[in-house]
Amino acid sequence: MHKILGILCFGNYIYRIGSWLVCGADRVYIPSNKKDILFWITCHSLLSLSSLIFHLPSKRVRGSPVIWPEYRLHSILFGMRSLLVMLVHVLIKNQWTSYVLRSLVLLGTMVGADVTTHYFGSQEKTMRGMPFPQNTDIIMKNRINMYYSISQALATIKMIYSAEPPYQLVEPFLILFPIQIAAFFMTLVKKGIMTTGGWHFYYAVSLGLNYIYSLMIPFSLNYYPVLVGSIFFCISRFRYRYNKYLLWMIIILFGTQWIR
C-alpha cells in the first residue's frame, strides 16, 4: 500500500511541477476543481500516515541520513501541516476563519514536534544533526544548515500568510514536496542507491523550488508580510535566540492587518 501511494504521489509531483514549468504557475492546482484537490490531499495524507507500518531503528543512525522514529513523526506532522492548510483553503472561504485555522495548524504542528522530540529525540536537532560526507568542512555545514533553517522558517510563514488566488494552494503543496521526498531519499540512502552527499544535494534542490516559484508568480501585497515576517523571525530566532512561540504569536498578530 505504501509503495502504491508513493508511486501515485510521486507521479502527482511530476505532473503538478511539470504543469507549473510548462503552463505557468496558476495551472498547478485549480481551486474550483475541489474533487481533484481533495483526492490528492487524501493520497498524500495516507502516504505519510502509512509510513507508520515500518519498523525503524530506535536510535538515530550517526553515519548517514536514515529515517528514525523522531524524524518519521516530524515528517508526518509537517507534511500534514501543508495538507491541512490546503484543505482549509479548499473548504473555508471566510478569510478570518481561514486565517485562524491556519494559525492553529501552525501552532499545533510546533507543539506536536516538540512533544515528539521530548519523547523520541536526541540531543541534536533533527536537521542540524543530519550527517554530512566526511570531507565536508564546518563552514560549509553551517551554511547548508542555515539554508535549511531559513527555508523552514519561510515555509512556516507561508502557511499563514497566503498568496493571492489561484496560487494559495500551490505554496503548501510545494512546501510538502521536500518533506515527503526527503523521506524517500533517506530510503534510497539506506538501500545504498543514494549517497549522503546526494541526499543533501537533492533535498536542497527540492527546497529551492519554493524560492524559484516565489520569484515567478506576480508580486502582490500579500508578500509584504511574508518578507517582513521572514526577516523578523530569522534575525530574532537565529541571531538572538528568542522563544519561537513568542515570535510566531507576534507574526500571527501582525498578519491580521492584511486580512480583507
C-alpha positions as CSV (number, residue, x, y, z in Angstrom):
1,M,0.0,0.0,0.0
2,H,2.8,2.4,0.9
3,K,4.6,1.8,-2.4
4,I,1.4,2.2,-4.4
5,L,0.7,5.5,-2.7
6,G,4.3,6.6,-3.2
7,I,4.1,5.9,-6.9
8,L,0.8,7.9,-7.1
9,C,2.1,10.8,-5.2
10,F,5.5,10.9,-7.0
11,G,3.6,11.0,-10.3
12,N,1.4,13.8,-8.9
13,Y,4.5,15.8,-8.0
14,I,5.9,15.3,-11.5
15,Y,2.6,16.3,-13.2
16,R,2.0,19.4,-11.0
17,I,5.5,20.7,-11.1
18,G,5.7,20.0,-14.8
19,S,2.4,21.9,-15.3
20,W,4.0,24.9,-13.5
21,L,7.1,24.8,-15.6
22,V,5.4,24.3,-18.9
23,C,2.0,26.0,-18.5
24,G,2.5,28.6,-15.8
25,A,2.3,28.9,-12.0
26,D,-1.5,29.2,-12.0
27,R,-2.0,25.8,-13.5
28,V,-0.6,23.7,-10.7
29,Y,-3.9,23.5,-8.8
30,I,-7.2,25.0,-10.0
31,P,-9.1,26.0,-6.8
32,S,-12.5,25.3,-8.4
33,N,-11.7,21.6,-9.0
34,K,-12.4,20.5,-5.4
35,K,-12.8,16.8,-6.1
36,D,-9.4,16.6,-7.7
37,I,-7.7,18.5,-4.9
38,L,-9.4,16.5,-2.1
39,F,-8.4,13.2,-3.8
40,W,-4.8,14.2,-3.8
41,I,-4.8,15.6,-0.3
42,T,-6.1,12.2,0.8
43,C,-3.4,10.3,-1.2
44,H,-0.6,12.4,0.2
45,S,-2.0,12.2,3.7
46,L,-2.2,8.4,3.5
47,L,1.3,8.2,2.1
48,S,2.7,10.0,5.2
49,L,0.5,8.0,7.7
50,S,1.2,4.6,6.1
51,S,4.9,5.1,6.9
52,L,4.0,4.1,10.5
53,I,3.7,0.5,9.4
54,F,7.5,0.2,9.1
55,H,9.9,-0.9,11.9
56,L,12.7,1.6,12.3
57,P,15.9,1.7,14.4
58,S,15.1,3.0,17.8
59,K,18.1,5.4,17.8
60,R,19.3,7.9,15.2
61,V,21.9,6.5,12.8
62,R,25.0,8.6,13.0
63,G,26.8,7.9,9.8
64,S,24.1,8.6,7.2
65,P,20.7,10.2,6.8
66,V,18.4,7.3,7.5
67,I,14.9,7.6,8.9
68,W,14.4,7.1,12.7
69,P,11.2,7.5,14.8
70,E,11.6,11.1,15.7
71,Y,12.2,12.1,12.0
72,R,9.3,10.0,10.8
73,L,6.9,11.7,13.2
74,H,8.2,15.1,12.3
75,S,7.8,14.3,8.6
76,I,4.2,13.2,9.2
77,L,3.5,16.3,11.3
78,F,4.9,18.9,8.9
79,G,3.5,17.0,5.9
80,M,0.0,17.1,7.4
81,R,0.5,20.8,8.1
82,S,0.7,21.5,4.4
83,L,-2.2,19.2,3.6
84,L,-4.4,20.7,6.3
85,V,-3.6,24.2,5.1
86,M,-4.6,23.1,1.6
87,L,-7.8,21.7,3.0
88,V,-8.6,24.9,4.8
89,H,-8.1,26.9,1.5
90,V,-10.5,24.5,-0.3
91,L,-13.3,24.3,2.3
92,I,-13.2,27.7,4.1
93,K,-14.0,30.9,2.1
94,N,-14.2,33.3,5.0
95,Q,-10.7,35.0,5.3
96,W,-10.8,35.4,9.0
97,T,-11.8,31.9,9.7
98,S,-9.2,30.6,7.3
99,Y,-6.5,32.6,8.9
100,V,-7.4,31.5,12.4
101,L,-7.5,27.8,11.4
102,R,-4.1,28.1,9.5
103,S,-2.6,29.7,12.6
104,L,-3.9,26.9,14.8
105,V,-2.5,24.3,12.4
106,L,0.9,26.1,12.6
107,L,1.0,26.3,16.4
108,G,-0.4,22.7,16.8
109,T,2.4,21.4,14.5
110,M,5.1,23.1,16.6
111,V,3.6,21.7,19.8
112,G,3.4,18.2,18.2
113,A,7.0,18.4,17.0
114,D,8.3,19.5,20.5
115,V,6.4,16.7,22.1
116,T,7.8,14.2,19.6
117,T,11.3,15.5,20.3
118,H,10.8,15.2,24.1
119,Y,9.9,11.5,23.8
120,F,11.9,10.3,20.8
121,G,14.6,12.9,20.2
122,S,18.3,13.0,20.8
123,Q,20.5,16.0,21.9
124,E,20.9,17.0,18.2
125,K,18.3,18.9,16.2
126,T,16.5,16.9,13.5
127,M,18.1,18.8,10.6
128,R,21.2,20.3,12.1
129,G,22.3,16.9,13.2
130,M,21.9,15.4,9.8
131,P,25.2,13.6,8.8
132,F,27.3,15.1,6.0
133,P,30.0,13.5,3.8
134,Q,33.3,13.1,5.8
135,N,35.2,15.7,3.7
136,T,32.6,18.5,4.3
137,D,34.2,21.3,6.3
138,I,32.5,23.0,9.2
139,I,31.9,26.3,7.3
140,M,30.0,24.5,4.5
141,K,28.0,22.5,7.1
142,N,27.0,25.7,8.9
143,R,26.0,27.4,5.6
144,I,23.9,24.5,4.4
145,N,22.2,24.2,7.8
146,M,21.4,27.9,7.8
147,Y,19.8,27.4,4.3
148,Y,17.7,24.6,5.7
149,S,16.7,26.7,8.8
150,I,15.7,29.8,6.7
151,S,13.8,27.6,4.3
152,Q,11.9,26.0,7.2
153,A,11.1,29.5,8.6
154,L,9.8,30.7,5.2
155,A,7.7,27.6,4.7
156,T,6.1,28.1,8.1
157,I,5.3,31.8,7.4
158,K,3.7,30.8,4.1
159,M,1.3,28.5,6.0
160,I,-0.4,31.6,7.4
161,Y,0.4,34.4,5.0
162,S,-1.4,33.0,2.0
163,A,-0.7,34.0,-1.6
164,E,-3.3,35.5,-3.8
165,P,-5.7,33.2,-5.7
166,P,-5.1,31.0,-7.7
167,Y,-1.7,30.5,-6.0
168,Q,-2.8,29.8,-2.4
169,L,-2.9,26.0,-2.9
170,V,0.5,25.8,-4.7
171,E,2.7,27.1,-1.9
172,P,1.7,24.5,0.7
173,F,1.9,21.8,-2.0
174,L,5.5,22.8,-3.0
175,I,6.4,23.0,0.7
176,L,5.1,19.5,1.1
177,F,7.3,18.2,-1.7
178,P,10.7,18.4,0.1
179,I,9.2,17.0,3.2
180,Q,7.9,13.8,1.5
181,I,10.7,13.5,-1.0
182,A,13.4,13.8,1.8
183,A,12.0,10.6,3.5
184,F,12.1,8.8,0.1
185,F,15.7,9.9,-0.4
186,M,16.5,8.5,3.0
187,T,15.2,5.1,1.9
188,L,17.4,5.3,-1.1
189,V,20.4,6.1,1.1
190,K,19.6,3.1,3.4
191,K,19.4,0.8,0.3
192,G,22.8,2.2,-1.0
193,I,21.2,3.8,-4.1
194,M,22.0,7.4,-3.0
195,T,25.0,8.8,-1.1
196,T,24.8,11.1,1.9
197,G,26.1,14.0,-0.3
198,G,23.4,13.1,-2.9
199,W,20.7,13.3,-0.2
200,H,21.8,16.9,0.8
201,F,22.1,18.0,-2.8
202,Y,18.6,16.8,-3.9
203,Y,17.0,17.9,-0.7
204,A,18.5,21.4,-1.2
205,V,17.2,21.5,-4.8
206,S,13.7,20.5,-3.7
207,L,13.7,23.3,-1.2
208,G,15.0,25.7,-3.9
209,L,11.8,25.1,-6.0
210,N,9.9,27.2,-3.5
211,Y,12.3,30.2,-4.0
212,I,12.0,29.8,-7.8
213,Y,8.2,29.7,-7.6
214,S,8.1,32.8,-5.4
215,L,10.1,34.7,-7.9
216,M,7.9,33.6,-10.8
217,I,4.4,34.4,-9.5
218,P,3.2,38.1,-9.7
219,F,4.2,40.1,-6.7
220,S,1.3,41.2,-4.5
221,L,0.6,43.0,-1.3
222,N,0.4,39.6,0.4
223,Y,4.2,39.2,0.0
224,Y,4.9,42.3,2.2
225,P,4.1,40.4,5.4
226,V,6.0,37.4,4.2
227,L,9.1,39.4,3.7
228,V,8.8,41.4,6.9
229,G,7.9,38.3,8.9
230,S,10.7,36.3,7.5
231,I,13.4,38.9,8.2
232,F,11.9,39.5,11.7
233,F,11.8,35.8,12.6
234,C,15.3,34.9,11.1
235,I,17.1,37.7,12.9
236,S,15.2,37.3,16.2
237,R,15.5,33.5,16.3
238,F,18.8,32.7,14.7
239,R,20.7,35.7,15.9
240,Y,19.2,36.5,19.3
241,R,17.6,33.1,20.1
242,Y,14.2,34.4,21.2
243,N,11.5,31.9,22.0
244,K,9.9,30.6,18.8
245,Y,6.3,30.5,20.2
246,L,6.6,34.2,21.2
247,L,7.9,35.1,17.7
248,W,5.2,33.2,15.9
249,M,2.5,34.7,18.0
250,I,3.8,38.2,17.1
251,I,3.9,37.2,13.4
252,I,0.4,35.8,13.6
253,L,-0.9,39.0,15.2
254,F,1.0,41.1,12.7
255,G,-0.7,39.3,9.8
256,T,-4.2,40.2,10.9
257,Q,-3.9,43.6,9.5
258,W,-3.6,42.2,6.0
259,I,-6.8,40.2,6.1
260,R,-9.5,41.5,3.8
